[in-house]
Amino acid sequence: MNPTLLKHGYLVMTKGNMAIIKGWANLTRSFENVMGLILQCVEYNISFKLAVSRCCLPFFLWEKEAHLPAEILATGVPFCPGFLEPRLNDAWGSETLCTQYFLGASGVARCLNAGAAVTCGDVLGWITRKLIGTVGVWKLLDGPSYIVANLKHVTILSASNLNGNKFMAEAITMEEEKVLVGFIPSSDCRKSRSLLPMVYIVCRFLKGEAQAWMPRAEALMCKQWDEVLQGEAFALTMDEWEAYIAEFQTSVDLVDAYTYLAKDMQYGVDLFNITYPVDWTFIKLDSIIIPEVF
């Protein structure tokens, strides 16, 4: 991991996700250091943020930023469909739609804030990892990109334990999120729709997926992704996604599938708060001890 990020960075996540990674760190011992923790979060689509204090941003400035070629700086600008690319249109059939999708989604993946999409976890993280590959994922471990340090394209975090300090985490725009799922706005003829399911659709219609990324979600995304790769996928409205997912669940046989409900999450949070009282929902990276010792 970038030593500058390790020295100045913070890990930020929800209590539910904290319980999951504490189980990994203290029970399964599936990683030995902070970098292993981050990589496992990415692999299993656990959402988190890597934040830095506003006063520490100068440590991440590019040393030779004034001499960078214009084309490199251009790729650092957040992707803006409607300005750089035409919006998706499914009027010409699925093959053309899928080709358009990969053109736009690849544009998002090339931006220097792609790491922010990876750390979103769930659907956005899964899609971005497919687009940029394992090597691309390592970009997020380099710390705040040119966008954060220079263009200030960030999310400002607010929490009760920030002691008045402003902490920033790399962000993606709503337009970039829409491009990643292949979103098509509503028209006079049809409701808004998407080529890949948005996270709220997966949480709402896929059994047991409301709190964590489960085998059913992985299988659903793989199925739809394969159809996109083959140029055979169609953009679906929310009602159509409900029917599609219902049919998918009756046809797929996942022997090792299980559900993870809200009560399971709360039980895990309470259990790990009692056993391992150090709060990891907002913690400096170099303060994380694996496994925890008291």
C-alpha positions as CSV (number, residue, x, y, z in Angstrom):
1,M,0.0,0.0,0.0
2,N,1.1,3.6,-0.7
3,P,3.0,4.5,2.5
4,T,1.6,8.1,2.3
5,L,-1.9,6.8,2.4
6,L,-1.1,4.3,5.1
7,K,0.3,7.1,7.2
8,H,-2.4,9.7,6.7
9,G,-5.4,7.7,5.6
10,Y,-8.5,6.6,7.4
11,L,-10.9,3.6,6.9
12,V,-14.6,4.5,6.9
13,M,-17.4,2.0,6.8
14,T,-20.8,1.1,8.3
15,K,-21.2,-0.9,11.5
16,G,-22.5,-3.9,9.6
17,N,-19.5,-4.0,7.3
18,M,-17.3,-3.4,10.3
19,A,-18.7,-6.6,11.9
20,I,-17.9,-8.6,8.8
21,I,-14.3,-7.5,8.5
22,K,-13.7,-7.9,12.2
23,G,-14.8,-11.5,11.8
24,W,-12.3,-11.9,9.0
25,A,-9.5,-10.2,11.0
26,N,-10.0,-12.0,14.3
27,L,-11.6,-15.3,13.6
28,T,-10.8,-16.6,10.1
29,R,-7.4,-14.7,10.0
30,S,-7.7,-14.5,6.2
31,F,-5.3,-11.5,6.0
32,E,-2.4,-10.2,8.0
33,N,-2.2,-6.5,7.3
34,V,-4.3,-3.5,6.2
35,M,-3.6,-4.0,2.5
36,G,-5.0,-7.6,2.8
37,L,-8.1,-6.2,4.6
38,I,-8.7,-3.6,1.8
39,L,-8.2,-6.2,-1.0
40,Q,-10.6,-8.6,0.7
41,C,-13.2,-5.9,1.0
42,V,-12.9,-5.3,-2.7
43,E,-13.1,-9.0,-3.6
44,Y,-16.3,-9.5,-1.6
45,N,-17.9,-6.1,-2.6
46,I,-17.8,-4.7,1.0
47,S,-18.3,-0.9,0.7
48,F,-15.9,1.4,2.4
49,K,-14.1,4.7,1.9
50,L,-10.5,5.7,2.2
51,A,-10.5,9.2,3.6
52,V,-7.8,11.8,4.3
53,S,-7.9,15.0,6.3
54,R,-8.2,18.1,4.2
55,C,-5.0,19.4,5.7
56,C,-3.2,16.3,4.4
57,L,-4.1,16.7,0.7
58,P,-0.9,18.5,-0.2
59,F,1.0,15.2,0.6
60,F,-0.8,13.6,-2.4
61,L,-0.1,16.3,-5.0
62,W,1.5,15.1,-8.2
63,E,5.1,16.4,-8.2
64,K,5.2,17.2,-11.9
65,E,1.6,18.1,-12.5
66,A,2.4,21.2,-14.5
67,H,4.3,19.1,-17.1
68,L,1.6,16.4,-17.6
69,P,0.3,16.0,-21.2
70,A,-3.1,17.4,-21.8
71,E,-4.5,14.0,-22.7
72,I,-3.5,12.6,-19.3
73,L,-5.2,15.5,-17.5
74,A,-8.3,15.0,-19.6
75,T,-8.8,11.5,-18.4
76,G,-8.7,12.8,-14.9
77,V,-11.9,14.8,-15.4
78,P,-15.1,13.1,-14.1
79,F,-16.9,11.4,-17.0
80,C,-19.9,13.5,-18.1
81,P,-22.2,11.6,-20.5
82,G,-24.3,14.0,-22.5
83,F,-21.3,16.2,-23.0
84,L,-18.6,13.7,-24.1
85,E,-20.8,10.8,-25.2
86,P,-24.4,10.4,-26.4
87,R,-26.8,8.8,-23.9
88,L,-27.7,5.2,-24.3
89,N,-30.5,4.4,-26.7
90,D,-32.1,0.9,-26.9
91,A,-34.1,1.8,-30.0
92,W,-31.6,0.0,-32.3
93,G,-31.6,-3.4,-30.7
94,S,-29.6,-5.1,-28.0
95,E,-26.3,-5.5,-29.9
96,T,-26.0,-1.8,-30.6
97,L,-27.1,-1.0,-27.0
98,C,-24.4,-3.3,-25.5
99,T,-21.7,-1.8,-27.7
100,Q,-22.7,1.7,-26.7
101,Y,-22.7,0.6,-23.1
102,F,-19.1,-0.6,-23.2
103,L,-18.0,2.6,-24.9
104,G,-19.4,4.7,-22.1
105,A,-18.6,2.4,-19.2
106,S,-15.0,2.1,-20.4
107,G,-14.8,5.9,-20.3
108,V,-15.8,5.9,-16.6
109,A,-13.3,3.1,-15.8
110,R,-10.4,5.1,-17.4
111,C,-11.0,8.1,-15.1
112,L,-8.7,8.5,-12.2
113,N,-11.5,8.4,-9.7
114,A,-12.5,4.8,-10.8
115,G,-11.2,3.6,-7.4
116,A,-14.2,5.4,-5.8
117,A,-16.5,3.2,-7.8
118,V,-14.7,0.1,-6.6
119,T,-15.0,1.1,-3.0
120,C,-18.8,1.6,-3.4
121,G,-19.0,-2.2,-3.3
122,D,-22.2,-3.9,-4.3
123,V,-23.3,-3.5,-7.9
124,L,-21.0,-0.6,-8.8
125,G,-18.0,-2.1,-7.3
126,W,-18.6,-5.4,-9.1
127,I,-19.1,-3.8,-12.5
128,T,-16.0,-1.6,-12.1
129,R,-13.8,-4.5,-11.2
130,K,-15.0,-6.3,-14.3
131,L,-14.1,-3.3,-16.4
132,I,-10.7,-2.4,-15.0
133,G,-9.4,-5.8,-13.9
134,T,-7.2,-6.7,-11.0
135,V,-4.4,-4.3,-12.0
136,G,-6.9,-1.4,-12.2
137,V,-8.1,-2.1,-8.7
138,W,-4.6,-1.3,-7.3
139,K,-5.1,2.3,-8.4
140,L,-7.3,2.9,-5.4
141,L,-4.4,2.0,-3.1
142,D,-2.3,4.9,-4.4
143,G,-4.4,7.3,-2.3
144,P,-6.2,10.4,-3.5
145,S,-5.9,10.9,-7.2
146,Y,-5.2,14.1,-9.2
147,I,-8.9,14.8,-8.9
148,V,-9.0,14.9,-5.1
149,A,-5.7,16.7,-4.6
150,N,-6.1,19.3,-7.4
151,L,-9.7,19.5,-8.7
152,K,-11.3,18.8,-5.3
153,H,-13.8,16.2,-6.8
154,V,-14.5,14.7,-3.4
155,T,-17.1,13.7,-0.8
156,I,-16.7,15.7,2.4
157,L,-17.5,13.3,5.3
158,S,-19.3,14.5,8.4
159,A,-19.6,12.4,11.5
160,S,-19.7,13.0,15.3
161,N,-16.2,11.7,15.8
162,L,-14.3,13.9,13.4
163,N,-13.4,16.5,16.1
164,G,-14.2,19.4,13.8
165,N,-11.8,18.2,11.1
166,K,-12.9,18.0,7.5
167,F,-12.2,14.6,6.0
168,M,-12.5,13.9,2.3
169,A,-13.0,10.7,0.3
170,E,-12.8,10.2,-3.5
171,A,-16.2,10.3,-5.1
172,I,-17.9,9.4,-8.3
173,T,-20.7,11.5,-9.9
174,M,-24.3,10.4,-10.2
175,E,-23.8,10.5,-14.0
176,E,-20.9,8.1,-13.7
177,E,-23.1,5.7,-11.7
178,K,-25.8,5.8,-14.3
179,V,-23.2,5.0,-17.1
180,L,-21.9,2.0,-15.1
181,V,-25.3,0.4,-14.9
182,G,-26.4,1.4,-18.4
183,F,-29.2,3.7,-17.3
184,I,-31.7,5.0,-19.9
185,P,-34.0,7.8,-18.9
186,S,-37.7,7.5,-19.2
187,S,-39.5,8.7,-22.4
188,D,-43.0,9.1,-23.6
189,C,-43.1,5.5,-24.7
190,R,-41.4,3.7,-21.7
191,K,-40.2,4.1,-18.1
192,S,-36.6,4.5,-17.1
193,R,-34.6,1.3,-17.4
194,S,-31.1,-0.1,-17.0
195,L,-28.9,-2.7,-18.7
196,L,-27.6,-4.0,-15.3
197,P,-29.6,-3.9,-12.0
198,M,-29.1,-1.0,-9.7
199,V,-28.2,-1.7,-6.1
200,Y,-31.6,-0.9,-4.8
201,I,-33.2,-3.3,-7.3
202,V,-30.9,-6.1,-6.1
203,C,-31.7,-5.3,-2.4
204,R,-35.4,-5.1,-3.0
205,F,-36.0,-8.2,-5.2
206,L,-33.2,-10.7,-4.5
207,K,-33.9,-12.7,-1.4
208,G,-31.5,-12.2,1.4
209,E,-29.3,-9.6,-0.3
210,A,-30.5,-6.6,1.7
211,Q,-27.4,-6.4,3.9
212,A,-24.5,-8.0,2.2
213,W,-23.2,-9.4,-1.2
214,M,-24.3,-13.0,-1.3
215,P,-23.9,-15.9,-3.8
216,R,-27.3,-15.1,-5.4
217,A,-26.2,-11.6,-6.3
218,E,-23.0,-12.8,-7.7
219,A,-24.8,-15.4,-9.9
220,L,-27.4,-12.8,-11.1
221,M,-24.7,-10.3,-12.1
222,C,-22.6,-12.9,-13.9
223,K,-25.6,-14.1,-15.8
224,Q,-26.5,-10.5,-16.9
225,W,-22.9,-9.6,-17.6
226,D,-22.5,-12.6,-19.9
227,E,-25.5,-11.4,-21.9
228,V,-24.1,-7.9,-22.2
229,L,-20.8,-9.4,-23.4
230,Q,-22.6,-11.4,-26.0
231,G,-24.6,-8.4,-27.1
232,E,-27.9,-10.0,-26.1
233,A,-28.9,-8.0,-23.1
234,F,-31.9,-5.7,-22.9
235,A,-32.5,-2.7,-20.6
236,L,-35.2,-3.5,-18.1
237,T,-37.6,-1.3,-16.1
238,M,-38.0,-1.8,-12.3
239,D,-41.1,-3.9,-12.9
240,E,-39.3,-6.0,-15.5
241,W,-36.3,-6.5,-13.2
242,E,-38.7,-7.8,-10.5
243,A,-40.1,-10.4,-12.9
244,Y,-36.6,-11.2,-14.3
245,I,-35.1,-11.7,-10.8
246,A,-38.1,-13.8,-9.6
247,E,-37.7,-16.1,-12.6
248,F,-33.9,-16.2,-12.0
249,Q,-34.4,-17.3,-8.4
250,T,-36.7,-20.2,-9.4
251,S,-34.3,-21.4,-12.0
252,V,-30.9,-21.1,-10.3
253,D,-29.8,-23.8,-7.8
254,L,-27.2,-22.5,-5.3
255,V,-26.4,-25.3,-2.8
256,D,-24.2,-23.0,-0.7
257,A,-26.5,-20.0,-1.0
258,Y,-27.7,-18.4,2.3
259,T,-29.5,-15.3,3.4
260,Y,-28.2,-12.4,5.4
261,L,-31.0,-10.4,7.0
262,A,-31.2,-7.3,9.1
263,K,-31.4,-9.2,12.4
264,D,-28.3,-11.2,11.4
265,M,-26.4,-8.0,10.8
266,Q,-27.5,-6.5,14.1
267,Y,-26.5,-9.7,16.0
268,G,-23.1,-9.6,14.4
269,V,-22.6,-5.9,15.2
270,D,-23.6,-6.4,18.9
271,L,-21.4,-9.6,19.2
272,F,-18.3,-7.9,17.8
273,N,-18.8,-4.7,19.7
274,I,-18.8,-6.7,22.9
275,T,-15.9,-9.0,22.0
276,Y,-13.7,-6.4,20.1
277,P,-14.6,-3.0,21.4
278,V,-12.3,-0.9,19.2
279,D,-14.4,1.0,16.7
280,W,-13.4,0.4,13.1
281,T,-16.2,2.5,11.5
282,F,-13.7,5.4,11.4
283,I,-10.1,4.5,12.2
284,K,-6.7,5.6,11.1
285,L,-5.2,2.9,8.8
286,D,-1.9,2.6,10.7
287,S,-3.9,2.2,14.0
288,I,-5.5,-1.1,12.8
289,I,-4.1,-4.1,14.6
290,I,-4.7,-7.6,13.0
291,P,-5.7,-9.6,15.0
292,E,-6.8,-7.3,17.7
293,V,-5.1,-7.6,21.1
294,F,-6.4,-6.3,24.4
